[in-house]
């Protein structure tokens, strides 16, 4: 079983950038496909980006395509989400998730979740 911890959230002005990190313990993250999801207050959790265990395939939500980039460093046992051109609508708690679904967009395909890191984008 793998335990996930997100970090890197914070308060940023619109147009700014943040890089989130998902670190694993218990098992090596390189065994898993990893997804990033976000949940704004009063809204359902939604898919943001995903990457396969080898890093050979990535997938992005249309709302973040061209602005966000997911990458993994298997040597460091981490997966990052680089976020640029942030907008107020990107404000949410961001969660990383791991399992073996390929680059899935569905929350139900991931068994392991972190506790989330909050991102607030001010206008």
C-alpha positions in Angstrom: 0.0 0.0 0.0 1.2 3.5 -0.8 0.7 6.6 1.2 0.6 9.9 -0.6 1.3 13.5 0.6 0.7 16.6 -1.5 2.6 19.8 -1.0 3.2 23.1 -2.7 -0.2 24.8 -2.4 -0.6 28.4 -1.4 -2.0 31.8 -2.3 -1.1 33.2 -5.7 -2.3 36.1 -7.8 -4.0 35.5 -11.1 -1.5 34.9 -13.8 1.0 33.4 -11.4 2.4 29.9 -11.1 2.7 27.1 -8.5 4.2 23.7 -8.6 2.5 20.9 -6.6 4.3 17.8 -5.5 3.0 14.4 -4.6 5.4 12.3 -2.5 5.0 8.6 -1.7 5.9 6.4 1.1 5.3 2.8 1.8 5.8 1.7 -1.7 7.6 3.2 -4.7 5.4 5.5 -6.7 7.0 4.2 -9.9 4.7 1.1 -9.6 1.6 3.3 -10.0 -0.2 5.5 -12.5 -0.9 8.8 -10.9 -3.6 11.4 -11.3 -4.2 14.9 -10.0 -7.7 15.9 -9.1 -9.2 19.1 -7.6 -12.3 20.0 -5.6 -13.6 23.5 -5.1 -16.0 24.3 -2.3 -19.5 23.0 -3.1 -18.4 21.2 -6.2 -17.6 17.6 -7.1 -14.0 16.4 -7.4 -12.8 16.8 -10.9 -10.0 15.4 -13.0 -7.0 17.6 -13.7 -4.1 15.5 -15.1 -2.8 12.0 -15.1 0.5 10.2 -16.0 1.2 6.5 -16.5 3.8 4.7 -14.4 6.5 5.0 -17.1 5.6 8.6 -17.9 4.9 7.6 -21.4 1.4 8.9 -21.5 -0.1 12.0 -20.0 -3.7 13.3 -20.1 -5.1 16.7 -19.2 -8.5 18.2 -18.6 -9.5 20.7 -21.3 -9.7 23.4 -18.7 -5.9 23.1 -17.9 -4.5 22.0 -21.2 -1.6 24.2 -22.2 -1.3 25.7 -18.7 -0.6 22.7 -16.4 2.1 20.1 -16.8 2.4 16.7 -15.0 5.7 15.0 -14.7 7.2 12.3 -12.6 10.6 11.7 -11.1 10.7 8.0 -10.2 14.2 8.4 -8.7 12.7 10.9 -6.1 9.5 9.0 -5.8 7.5 12.1 -6.7 5.0 13.3 -9.2 4.7 17.1 -9.8 2.0 19.3 -11.3 3.4 22.6 -12.6 0.6 25.1 -12.9 1.0 28.4 -14.9 -1.3 31.2 -15.9 -3.4 30.4 -12.8 -6.9 31.9 -12.7 -9.4 32.3 -9.9 -11.4 29.4 -11.2 -8.4 27.2 -10.5 -9.0 27.7 -6.7 -9.5 24.3 -5.1 -8.0 21.7 -3.0 -5.7 19.5 -5.1 -5.3 15.8 -4.6 -3.0 13.2 -6.0 -4.1 9.7 -6.4 -2.5 6.4 -7.4 -3.5 3.0 -8.7 -3.2 1.0 -11.9 -5.8 2.4 -14.2 -3.6 3.8 -16.9 -4.1 7.6 -17.3 -7.7 7.5 -16.1 -9.9 10.6 -15.6 -12.2 8.8 -13.2 -11.9 9.1 -9.4 -13.3 5.6 -8.9 -10.3 4.2 -10.7 -7.9 5.3 -8.0 -7.7 3.5 -4.6 -5.0 5.6 -3.0 -5.4 9.3 -2.2 -3.5 12.0 -0.4 -5.1 14.5 2.0 -4.9 17.4 -0.5 -3.2 20.8 -0.7 -5.1 24.0 -1.1 -4.5 26.4 -4.0 -6.1 29.9 -3.8 -5.9 32.2 -6.8 -6.8 35.8 -6.1 -8.0 38.1 -8.8 
